[in-house]
Amino acid sequence: MAAPAEFIKFIDDNANKFIARLGEAVAIPSVSGNGAHRPDVFKMSAWLDGQLKSLGVTTSLVDLGKHVMDGEELPLPPAILGRIGDDPKKKTVLVYGHYDVQPAEKSDGWDTEPFKLVVDEKTGRLIGRGSTDDKGPILGWLNVLEAHKTLGLPLPVNLRFCFEGMEENGSEGLDDLIKSETARGNDGFFGGVDCVCISDNYWLNSRTPCITYGLRGLVYFKLTVSGPTRDLHSGVFGRMVHEPMTDLVLLMSKLVAPDGTILVPGVEDLVSAADEEERAIYEKLDYSVEDVNDAVGAPITLSDDKVTVIMGRMRMPSLSLHGIEGAFYGPGAKTVIPASVSGKFSIRIVPPQTPELIEPLVIQYVEQEFAKLNSKNKLKIENLHDGRPWVADYKHWNYEAARRATQAVYRRDPDLTREGGSIPVTLTFAESLGVNVLLLPMGRGDDGAHSTNEKLDRSNFIEGSKVLGTYLYEVGAIKA
């Protein structure tokens, strides 16, 4: 069912107004992983709650309690639960998004101030932290609501909203809220939901829209090696004592091979090989080795075979080394032996892998490798947070509605993809609510989420808002 022409026209006519509102959202540095910015995350929740209320949504801010981060007890940002429409003859769609963002400083290498939305008129890029992840997509839903409210159009479905402020830091507190509400059945907030739509991922490239039916899970580890009670002078103590940094670097070198193979025994054995039918899905995708090279700025793919490269992102596990804390970092030459250093790494996991299966394999292996060093230092390994992988039925009517909506707006079939990133709440919704979950991305593959100069293209913001609205009409037309 096509969206009304006046809806499409309203989105086009109000593009500049919508971009200005995105600028307001980007200006709030709602960094959930930095305690100093926790008040800004609360400010963002209040701003978003006010926007929803002004568009006719009945909302409640749910207190999720407190947590400890970097040794400090902090209040968790509230979950925003909103509802509009209660027509029993209409389907009910649950929309999820997050209003927190990754850290960003101009000194990280940004060309612009990260928390000031910059509109590049020449390229159409809307540059700013959170523009594509995930404030732009959330505001796409607000654009849809504003169009219907202003035009006096009834929404084709009942809508429920669940927006959180901790997605970039493990979604703490949200799983418990979802499970407690679903335990209340039809009396709970999620009672009567027919499907879920999440817009928090991206096209494979900058050309072809997609819909996504799978995500990798994540297990994030921290290795700490400690020895002396304080930092030491290498000229005094070098080659006299076991050095924590030496041990840590050796341990981290044992985790993954240069070709991407995970060296932890048993991890890759859990995953079966793809059959010909599955390989055919990857073969059809509008994505190439050149796209990867263009995205990263250098010809460094692990393979020259398109399907192998794509499967490395979509259906194979990966292990990445992220950084070392406690070591000297900065200009100059500081000849220090750090007293304690921590290395961080994560494993992106795929079905049938789970955190419960992966964690003991990693801990046992790391402890065995540390023992081989015969070091007198001490080792500590922690699982900082994790999430299970998710795969949905892409033949469900929810996906058919998204496909038709994408066709209507972009005049082409979307790619059908699995994604390499992780959104743990996706699986929680699927299992707790027992309904189909869809990922319907707004942004492009070159948006640079989590990176410097994050952007959302103007066309994706505006056309993407049309897709979200049209999707609701397609869902509303389904009789199943």
C-alpha positions in Angstrom: 0.0 0.0 0.0 1.6 3.2 -1.1 2.0 6.1 1.3 -0.2 9.1 0.6 1.3 11.6 -1.8 0.8 14.4 0.7 3.0 12.5 3.2 5.8 12.2 0.7 5.4 15.9 -0.3 5.4 17.0 3.4 8.7 15.2 4.0 10.3 17.0 1.0 8.9 20.4 1.8 10.1 20.2 5.4 13.6 18.8 4.8 15.4 21.9 6.1 13.3 22.0 9.3 14.0 18.3 9.9 17.8 18.9 9.4 17.6 21.8 11.9 16.0 19.4 14.5 18.8 16.9 13.8 21.2 19.7 14.6 19.5 20.2 18.0 19.9 16.5 18.8 23.6 16.3 17.7 24.4 19.4 19.8 23.7 17.3 23.0 26.8 15.3 23.7 25.0 12.2 25.0 28.1 10.0 25.5 27.0 7.1 27.6 30.5 5.7 28.1 31.9 8.8 29.8 30.7 9.6 33.3 31.3 13.3 32.8 28.7 13.3 30.1 26.1 11.4 32.0 24.1 14.6 32.6 24.1 15.2 28.9 22.6 11.8 28.3 19.8 12.7 30.7 19.4 16.0 28.9 19.0 14.1 25.6 16.4 11.9 27.1 14.4 14.9 28.2 14.7 16.5 24.8 13.6 13.4 23.0 10.7 12.9 25.4 9.5 16.4 24.8 9.6 16.0 21.1 7.6 12.8 21.3 5.0 14.4 23.5 4.7 17.4 21.2 3.8 14.9 18.4 1.0 13.2 20.2 2.9 10.3 21.7 2.1 9.3 25.3 5.4 8.6 27.0 6.9 7.5 30.3 10.5 7.7 31.4 11.5 4.5 33.1 14.2 4.6 35.8 16.6 1.7 35.1 18.5 2.1 38.4 22.3 2.6 38.7 25.5 1.0 37.6 29.2 1.3 38.3 31.5 2.5 35.5 35.2 3.1 36.0 34.7 2.8 39.7 32.0 5.4 39.9 28.3 4.7 40.7 26.1 6.5 38.1 22.4 6.6 37.5 21.4 4.9 34.3 19.7 7.0 31.7 15.9 6.3 31.5 14.3 4.2 28.9 11.6 6.2 27.0 8.5 4.1 26.4 6.0 5.8 24.1 2.7 4.8 22.5 0.3 6.3 20.0 -2.7 4.5 18.6 -4.7 1.6 20.2 -7.0 0.5 17.3 -7.5 -3.3 17.7 -8.1 -3.5 13.9 -4.6 -2.2 13.2 -1.2 -4.0 13.5 1.1 -2.7 16.3 4.7 -1.9 15.4 7.4 -1.5 18.0 10.2 0.9 17.1 13.5 0.7 18.9 16.4 3.2 18.8 19.1 4.7 21.1 19.8 8.3 21.9 23.3 7.9 23.3 26.5 8.2 21.2 30.1 7.2 21.0 32.8 9.6 22.5 34.1 12.3 20.1 36.7 15.1 20.4 38.0 17.4 17.7 41.5 16.3 18.6 40.5 12.7 17.5 40.9 13.9 14.0 37.6 15.5 13.2 37.5 18.1 10.5 34.6 19.9 12.3 33.3 20.2 15.9 31.8 16.7 16.5 28.8 18.0 18.4 27.8 20.7 16.0 25.9 19.5 12.9 27.7 20.8 9.8 25.7 20.7 6.6 28.1 20.4 3.6 26.0 21.9 0.9 28.4 20.6 -1.9 28.2 16.9 -0.9 24.9 16.9 1.0 26.6 15.4 4.1 25.2 16.1 7.5 28.4 15.8 9.7 28.2 15.3 13.4 28.5 12.6 16.1 25.2 10.6 16.3 24.0 11.9 12.9 23.7 8.3 11.6 24.1 6.4 14.8 21.4 6.6 16.0 19.9 10.1 16.2 19.2 10.5 12.5 17.1 7.4 12.3 15.2 8.2 15.5 14.4 11.6 14.1 13.2 9.9 10.9 10.4 8.5 13.0 9.7 11.9 14.4 9.5 13.2 10.9 6.9 10.6 10.1 4.9 11.5 13.2 5.0 15.2 12.4 3.8 14.7 8.9 0.8 12.8 10.0 0.0 15.2 12.9 0.3 18.3 10.7 -1.6 16.8 7.8 -4.3 15.2 10.0 -3.6 11.8 8.6 -4.4 8.8 10.7 -1.4 6.5 11.3 -1.8 3.2 9.4 -0.7 1.2 12.5 -0.4 1.5 16.2 3.1 2.5 17.3 5.1 1.7 20.3 8.5 3.3 20.9 11.4 2.0 23.1 14.4 4.4 23.1 17.3 3.9 25.4 20.4 5.8 26.4 23.0 3.0 27.0 23.2 1.1 23.7 26.8 2.2 23.2 27.7 0.9 26.6 26.1 -2.5 26.8 22.3 -1.5 27.1 22.5 -1.9 30.8 19.1 -2.3 32.5 17.1 -2.6 29.2 16.9 -6.4 29.1 15.5 -6.5 32.6 12.9 -3.9 31.6 11.8 -5.8 28.5 11.6 -9.1 30.3 9.6 -7.7 33.2 7.1 -6.0 30.9 6.7 -9.0 28.6 6.1 -11.2 31.8 3.0 -9.1 32.3 1.5 -10.3 29.0 -1.1 -8.1 27.4 -1.0 -5.8 30.5 2.6 -5.0 29.9 3.9 -2.2 27.6 4.8 -4.7 24.9 1.5 -6.5 24.9 -0.1 -6.8 21.5 3.1 -5.9 19.5 3.0 -7.7 16.1 6.5 -6.9 14.9 9.6 -4.8 15.7 11.5 -2.4 13.4 15.0 -1.2 14.3 16.9 1.4 12.2 20.4 1.3 13.7 22.6 -0.1 10.9 23.7 0.8 7.4 23.7 -0.1 3.8 26.6 -2.2 2.6 27.7 0.6 0.3 26.6 4.1 -0.8 24.5 2.9 -3.7 22.0 0.2 -2.7 19.5 0.2 0.2 19.2 -3.0 2.2 17.2 -4.8 4.8 19.0 -6.8 7.4 18.0 -10.2 8.9 21.0 -11.1 11.0 23.6 -9.6 13.4 26.8 -11.0 15.0 26.9 -11.2 18.7 29.8 -9.9 20.8 32.0 -10.9 23.7 34.3 -8.1 24.9 37.3 -9.0 27.1 39.8 -7.2 29.2 43.2 -8.7 30.0 45.2 -7.2 32.8 48.8 -8.0 33.6 50.3 -6.5 36.7 53.6 -6.8 38.6 55.4 -4.0 40.4 53.5 -1.7 42.7 54.5 1.4 40.7 55.9 2.3 37.3 59.6 1.6 37.0 62.6 3.2 35.2 63.7 1.0 32.4 67.3 2.0 32.8 67.3 0.9 36.4 65.0 -2.2 36.2 65.1 -3.3 32.6 66.1 -7.0 32.3 65.9 -7.3 36.1 62.1 -7.9 36.4 59.3 -9.4 34.5 57.6 -6.6 32.6 53.8 -6.6 32.4 53.8 -4.9 28.9 56.0 -7.7 27.5 53.7 -10.4 28.8 50.5 -8.6 27.6 51.8 -8.1 24.1 52.8 -11.7 23.8 49.4 -12.8 25.0 47.5 -10.6 22.6 49.7 -11.9 19.7 48.4 -15.4 20.5 44.7 -14.5 19.9 44.4 -13.9 16.2 46.5 -14.5 13.1 47.2 -11.9 10.4 44.8 -13.6 8.0 42.0 -13.2 10.6 41.9 -16.8 11.8 40.9 -16.9 15.5 43.7 -18.8 17.3 41.6 -19.7 20.4 41.0 -23.4 20.1 37.4 -24.4 19.6 36.0 -21.0 18.7 35.9 -21.4 14.9 35.0 -25.2 15.1 31.6 -24.2 16.4 30.6 -22.7 13.0 29.6 -24.9 10.0 30.6 -24.1 6.4 28.1 -22.2 4.2 26.2 -24.3 1.7 25.8 -23.4 -1.9 22.3 -21.8 -1.3 23.7 -19.5 1.3 26.7 -18.6 -0.8 24.4 -17.6 -3.6 22.8 -15.0 -1.3 26.2 -13.3 -0.8 27.1 -13.6 -4.5 24.0 -11.5 -5.4 24.9 -8.6 -3.1 25.8 -5.3 -4.6 29.1 -5.3 -2.8 32.7 -5.9 -3.9 36.3 -6.1 -2.7 36.7 -2.6 -4.2 33.9 -1.3 -2.0 35.8 -2.5 1.1 39.1 -1.0 -0.1 37.3 2.3 -0.8 35.7 2.3 2.6 39.0 1.7 4.5 41.1 3.8 2.1 43.6 1.1 1.2 43.7 -2.2 -0.7 44.0 -4.4 2.4 41.2 -7.0 2.2 42.1 -10.4 3.6 41.0 -12.0 0.3 40.4 -11.0 -3.3 37.3 -13.2 -3.4 34.0 -11.2 -2.9 32.1 -14.0 -1.2 34.9 -14.8 1.2 35.2 -11.1 2.2 31.5 -10.7 2.7 31.2 -13.9 4.8 34.0 -12.6 6.9 31.7 -9.8 7.9 28.3 -11.4 7.9 28.5 -15.1 8.9 32.0 -15.8 10.3 33.3 -14.8 13.8 36.1 -12.3 14.1 38.5 -11.3 16.8 39.8 -7.7 16.9 42.4 -6.1 19.2 41.2 -2.7 20.4 43.9 -1.1 22.6 46.1 -1.2 25.6 45.5 0.9 28.8 48.1 1.9 31.3 50.9 2.1 28.7 52.7 5.3 27.8 51.0 7.2 25.0 51.9 10.6 23.7 54.6 12.6 22.2 58.2 12.3 23.2 60.1 9.2 24.5 59.2 8.1 28.0 61.4 5.2 29.2 58.9 3.8 31.7 58.0 0.2 32.6 54.3 0.3 33.3 53.3 -1.4 36.5 50.0 -2.7 35.2 48.6 -2.8 31.6 45.3 -3.9 30.3 44.6 -5.1 26.7 41.1 -5.0 25.3 39.8 -7.3 22.6 36.4 -8.6 21.4 35.1 -11.6 19.4 32.1 -11.0 17.1 30.2 -14.3 17.2 27.7 -16.0 14.9 25.1 -18.8 15.4 25.4 -21.3 17.0 28.1 -19.5 19.1 27.0 -17.9 22.4 28.9 -15.9 25.0 28.4 -18.9 27.4 30.2 -21.2 24.9 33.0 -18.7 24.0 34.0 -17.2 27.4 35.4 -20.5 29.0 37.3 -21.3 25.8 39.0 -17.9 25.8 39.7 -17.9 29.6 41.2 -21.4 29.5 43.4 -20.6 26.5 44.7 -17.3 27.8 45.5 -18.8 31.2 47.4 -21.6 29.5 49.4 -19.3 27.3 50.2 -17.1 30.2 51.5 -20.1 32.2 53.9 -20.8 29.3 55.5 -17.5 29.8 56.8 -18.5 33.3 56.2 -15.0 34.4 56.0 -13.9 38.0 53.4 -11.2 37.1 49.7 -11.7 37.7 47.0 -12.1 35.1 43.4 -11.1 35.3 40.8 -11.7 32.5 37.3 -10.2 32.5 34.3 -10.4 30.3 33.2 -6.7 30.2 30.0 -7.3 28.3 28.5 -9.6 25.7 25.5 -10.2 23.5 24.3 -13.2 21.5 23.9 -13.2 17.7 20.6 -13.0 16.0 19.1 -14.3 12.7 15.5 -13.7 11.6 13.1 -15.2 9.1 13.5 -12.9 6.1 10.5 -14.5 4.4 8.1 -13.0 7.1 5.5 -10.4 6.1 7.5 -7.8 8.1 10.4 -8.1 5.7 8.0 -8.1 2.7 6.6 -4.8 3.9 10.1 -3.3 4.2 11.0 -4.6 0.8 7.9 -3.0 -0.8 8.6 0.3 1.0 12.2 0.4 -0.1 11.1 -0.4 -3.7 8.5 2.4 -3.6 10.9 5.1 -2.4 14.2 4.0 -4.1 12.8 2.3 -7.2 15.0 -0.7 -6.7 15.1 -4.0 -4.8 17.0 -3.8 -1.5 19.9 -6.1 -0.8 19.2 -8.8 1.8 22.0 -8.8 4.3 23.4 -10.0 7.6 25.4 -7.5 9.5 28.8 -7.7 11.2 27.9 -5.4 14.1 26.0 -6.2 17.3 22.8 -4.9 18.7 22.1 -7.3 21.6 18.6 -6.0 22.3 17.5 -7.3 18.9 17.6 -10.9 20.2 16.0 -9.9 23.4 13.0 -8.5 21.6 12.8 -11.5 19.3 12.9 -14.0 22.1 10.9 -12.1 24.8 8.1 -10.9 22.5 8.1 -13.9 20.2 7.7 -11.7 17.1 9.6 -11.0 13.9 12.3 -8.3 14.2 13.5 -6.3 11.2 16.5 -4.0 10.7 15.7 -1.3 8.2 18.7 1.0 7.9 18.7 4.6 7.0 22.4 5.4 6.5 25.1 4.4 4.1 28.1 2.1 4.5 30.5 5.0 4.4 28.8 7.0 7.2 31.7 6.4 9.6 29.6 5.5 12.7 31.9 5.3 15.7 34.6 7.0 13.7 35.8 10.6 13.0 33.7 12.8 10.8 30.6 10.7 11.2 27.9 11.8 8.7 24.5 11.1 7.3 23.7 12.1 3.8 20.8 14.5 3.4 19.2 12.3 0.8 19.4 9.3 3.1 17.8 11.3 6.0 14.9 12.6 3.8 14.4 9.5 1.6 14.9 7.3 4.6 12.2 9.1 6.5 9.9 8.3 3.5 10.9 4.7 3.7 10.0 4.5 7.4 6.6 6.0 6.8 5.9 3.9 3.7 6.9 0.8 5.6 4.1 1.5 8.2 1.6 1.7 5.3 2.8 -1.6 3.9 2.5 -3.2 7.3 -0.9 -1.7 7.8 -2.1 -3.3 4.5 -1.1 -6.8 5.4 -3.9 -9.1 6.3 -1.9 -11.9 7.9 
